[in-house]
Amino acid sequence: MNWISVKDRLPDLHDEVWEDGETTIHYQASDPCLCVFNTNEQIVAACEIDNDQDGAIWVSVFDGNVLQTVTHWMPLPTLPSEVTAHD
């Protein structure tokens, strides 16, 4: 797999809904991706677009922090079809 510049394209997005009892937010999000941010750091994050935002944001799947400087991304590899336990 090769790195994809966010200037060239974003990952595929799907519709999401977030509700907390009082507020409902409709937005679009990608599946988690491996991202490059801060020039040379890598992290797993999802791309999100909200109708109230200007452009996309990238959110860490580990702590929910918004990443400001994502430059490239690539899909995560597929999971193995069978996982075996090791003793």
C-alpha positions as CSV (number, residue, x, y, z in Angstrom):
1,M,0.0,0.0,0.0
2,N,1.1,3.5,-0.7
3,W,0.6,6.7,1.3
4,I,-2.2,8.9,-0.1
5,S,-1.9,12.7,0.2
6,V,-5.0,14.4,1.8
7,K,-4.6,17.0,-0.9
8,D,-5.3,14.2,-3.5
9,R,-8.3,12.6,-1.8
10,L,-9.8,11.6,1.5
11,P,-10.9,8.1,2.5
12,D,-14.4,6.9,1.7
13,L,-16.9,8.3,4.2
14,H,-20.2,6.8,5.6
15,D,-23.0,8.4,7.4
16,E,-22.9,8.5,11.2
17,V,-25.1,9.8,14.0
18,W,-24.0,10.9,17.5
19,E,-26.6,11.4,20.2
20,D,-26.3,12.2,23.9
21,G,-30.0,12.5,24.9
22,E,-30.3,16.2,24.2
23,T,-28.2,16.7,21.0
24,T,-28.1,14.8,17.8
25,I,-25.3,15.3,15.3
26,H,-25.3,13.9,11.8
27,Y,-21.8,13.6,10.2
28,Q,-19.7,11.5,7.9
29,A,-16.7,9.4,9.0
30,S,-14.2,7.1,7.5
31,D,-13.1,3.7,8.8
32,P,-9.9,4.0,10.9
33,C,-6.8,4.7,8.7
34,L,-3.1,4.9,9.4
35,C,-2.2,8.6,9.2
36,V,1.0,10.8,9.1
37,F,0.8,13.9,11.2
38,N,3.3,16.4,12.7
39,T,5.6,15.7,9.6
40,N,6.8,12.2,10.7
41,E,4.5,10.7,13.4
42,Q,2.0,7.9,12.6
43,I,-1.3,7.3,14.3
44,V,-4.6,5.5,13.7
45,A,-7.3,8.0,13.1
46,A,-10.7,8.5,11.3
47,C,-11.5,11.3,9.0
48,E,-14.8,13.1,9.8
49,I,-16.9,15.8,8.1
50,D,-19.7,17.6,9.9
51,N,-22.1,19.9,8.0
52,D,-21.2,22.7,10.5
53,Q,-17.5,22.4,9.8
54,D,-15.2,23.8,7.1
55,G,-13.5,20.7,5.7
56,A,-12.4,17.5,7.2
57,I,-11.0,16.8,10.6
58,W,-8.9,13.8,11.7
59,V,-9.7,12.2,15.1
60,S,-7.4,9.8,16.9
61,V,-9.1,6.4,17.6
62,F,-7.1,6.1,20.8
63,D,-8.0,9.2,22.7
64,G,-10.4,11.2,20.6
65,N,-8.0,14.1,20.1
66,V,-8.3,16.1,16.9
67,L,-5.1,16.0,14.8
68,Q,-4.3,19.3,13.2
69,T,-1.6,18.4,10.7
70,V,-2.5,15.1,8.9
71,T,-0.7,15.1,5.5
72,H,-1.1,11.5,4.3
73,W,-3.1,8.4,5.1
74,M,-3.5,4.7,4.0
75,P,-6.1,2.1,4.8
76,L,-5.3,-0.4,7.5
77,P,-4.5,-3.9,6.4
78,T,-7.3,-6.4,6.5
79,L,-7.5,-8.7,9.6
80,P,-6.3,-12.3,9.3
81,S,-9.1,-14.6,8.3
82,E,-8.2,-17.0,11.2
83,V,-6.5,-16.1,14.4
84,T,-4.9,-18.9,16.5
85,A,-4.0,-18.7,20.2
86,H,-0.4,-19.1,21.2
87,D,0.6,-21.0,24.3
